[in-house]
Amino acid sequence: MQKNLHMGRSPSLAGGAWYRGLSVLVVALLGATASVRAAEAQTTERRVALTFDDLVMTPEVGGCVPAVARAVNDKILEGLRRAEAPATGFVNASRTCNMDPALLRDPLLESWLDAGHVLGNHTWSHPDLEWTDLDVYLADALRGGEALQSLLAPRGAAVEWFRHPLLHAGDTSEKKKGLTRFLQDRGWRVAPVTVDNQEWVYAYVYHVALRRGETDLAGRVAEAFLDHTDGAFEYFERRSREVVGREIAQVLLLHANRLVADHIDDILALIRARGYRFVSLAEAVADPAYERGDPWLGEGGPSWIERWAVAGGGEARQGPREDAWVAEEFRRLR
């Protein structure tokens, strides 16, 4: 067959010219295909769900100050309103700033609901499943869910979402299976995280810098955190393509703290500049990729993308870390 093909080739493509002509044609076709794919990638709308852990506020050095907790929640909600971005806040119901819940915790949580956002259960006191007996952990999760349900019931709503503190979902089969059954029995859905980051390190240094009046340091930390966030998105977009074969609807983890509150507009603008549309958590996890569930069994709490990579026979990779100088400041200030 090859002989007949060569015998019947066009004189204008005789000898090596025929192969060169074919190569040119293939390259042209591949180039055209790449251009189409690039255009499609540029026009494909990225989606991300915003989630905030540790409501009403992540504990800070020196304890919770009610005025600061109010300011943190107000700033985050105002930023979300300006960006017309839905969000899900995850509540540690024990965090009341040592006040009657009706005086601070509940009004702040009500403000999230009044703004149209969703609240989920993050346990009562933020225990680490890896260091807590399963029955103690489940009792803490139940207590947190009951406190949150007392706020949702008058609105005709119920607790739907649960997020593991530290994203630790079970370092033993007993804990993993026990917690899974517990959540299923109550109809609580696990809230995954795909875009993980080292925000907590930056937030700690930022908070201590403000406490000490080191505003220049706080400004440097905030700028570095924005760069870190941009890098985290770039990394997990790439990992999504590597593990899933495409970019999925992402779920971003943030916290209710001063760093995020003070720079919420910059954070959201950065995300939008990467081509994202803000969607609800429910819409994000409707992406078929999340049908893979959470196959992770072991210590630590990596991004769900890394969990899927391991389930597929690969390895979990460590995402972007904090800047070296921020890590050094963190160690110094601790």
Number of C-alpha atoms within 10 A of each C-alpha: 6 7 7 8 9 12 11 10 12 11 10 9 13 14 12 9 12 16 12 12 14 13 12 12 12 12 12 12 12 12 12 12 12 12 12 12 12 12 11 11 12 11 10 12 12 20 21 26 26 23 24 22 25 23 28 29 26 19 17 14 10 8 10 17 14 17 10 13 23 16 15 22 21 16 19 22 21 15 19 20 13 10 15 11 19 19 23 22 25 28 30 30 26 19 21 21 19 13 11 10 16 10 12 19 25 18 14 19 22 15 14 19 17 10 14 14 18 22 28 28 33 28 29 22 18 20 21 16 24 18 9 12 12 17 12 12 22 20 13 20 26 18 19 22 26 18 19 25 20 14 19 17 11 9 10 8 12 19 21 18 23 22 22 23 20 16 18 20 26 24 17 14 11 11 21 20 14 15 21 16 12 15 19 11 9 12 14 19 17 19 21 25 21 25 24 22 22 18 20 15 19 23 24 22 25 26 19 19 19 15 13 9 11 13 13 11 17 22 15 12 25 21 13 17 26 18 14 20 22 16 16 21 20 15 15 23 20 15 20 23 13 13 18 15 11 13 19 22 27 27 25 21 19 20 22 25 29 24 23 23 20 16 17 19 17 15 19 18 12 16 19 16 11 13 15 19 15 25 20 19 23 13 13 21 20 11 12 10 18 16 9 12 13 15 15 22 18 14 14 14 20 21 25 24 30 23 23 23 21 16 16 12 8 12 12 16 14 9 18 17 14 19 17 9 11 20 15 12 19 17 11 9 11 9
